[in-house]
C-alpha cells in the first residue's frame, strides 16, 4: 500500500471518510453496522479515519468513540468544527470564533473518547474571524495536548498562507476529483510549497465516477446532492456521456471506475491524499485497493483531457452551499 505523510505521521494513501455512516447520502446506518464498518476499516489496514462534529450532529464522532476508541493507537484521528446548529431552533451556520472552536473541540474529545485529536480542522471559515486568531487558537490547543495538529477546509491559498504564517498548518481538506479541479489553480501548489498535505474529499465525485448512477437521478431532500446543478437535467445528461470513455480507460487500466478516480488523485502528487467515504464494506475494500494502483502517465493525461473544468456541465454546489465556500482561487464561476 502506498503511503502519505499526514500531520507528521505516515498513513495509508487512501483514508476512510466516515461521514456516510451518519450524514449526507441518506439516514444514519444502525449503530451496530457502524461498529462493524469501522472495525473492518482497521482490520483492512486503514490508518486514517476522518470525521466531523456536524456529521449526524455528533453521531459520527460518537460511533467512532463507542466502537474503536479501544483501538486508538491504530489510526490517525481527524475531526472538524466550523458548522453549528442551535438545538432549540434547529437553525445553524458557520462560526469560527476562538471560543466556539475550543468548546467544540472539548465536545468532540468527549464523544470520541480520546485525550487528543491527531488532526483538527476548521471545517469552514466564517470570513469574519481573523485568520491569525483562528490559527493562534489551534496553536494553544496543540500546546495543551488536546490536538496534535490543525488543518483548514475549503479555503483559498491566501488564507492558508496567512494561517500558516501564524501557526504551521498540517493539512487542507477540500473537494477534489476529476470533475472538481479548483485546487489545481492555486491550492495544490501552495500546499506543496508549504509542506502541507492536501486531503481530497468527495474523490469519487459524489458517486459520479463510480459509474453506478442511472440516466435519471432523483435525490431526496435529505441527500446533499439534491439540487446540485451537475446532477440535473441537461447537465447530467452531458456529464454521463463522459463516462463512456472513462469506463473504457478503467478497463484498460485493469481496475474499477472508482479505483481509477482514486489512482488519478494519487498521481497528482505525493502530498495528495484522498478520503473516499461509504457505508458499505465491499465498497470500502474496493476503494482501499486503489492504493496499490499506479497509472501510466499517458492514462493520466487522457483522463485529464476527458473530464475537467471545461468538459463538465454545471456548478458543483447550489447557491446556498456555494455561499459557505471561499472562491478567491477560482477566478470567476465556481467549477
Secondary structure, 3 states (H helix, E strand, C coil): CCEEEECCEEEECECEECHHHCCCECCCCCHHHHHHHHHHHHHHCCCEEECCCCCCCCHHHHHHHHHHHHHHHHCEEEEEECEEECCCCCCEEECCCHHHHHHHHHHHHHHHCCCCECEEEECCCCCCCCHHHHHHHHHHHHHCCCECCEEEECCCHHHHHHHHHHCCCCEEEEECECCECHHHCCHHHHHHHHCCEEEEECCCCCCHHHCCCCCCCCCCCCECCCCCHHHCHHHHHHHHHHHHHHHHHHHHHCCCHHHHHHHHHHCCCCCEEECCECCCHHHHHHHHHHHHCCCCHHHHHHHHHHCCCCCCCCCCCCHHHHCCCCCCCCCCCCC
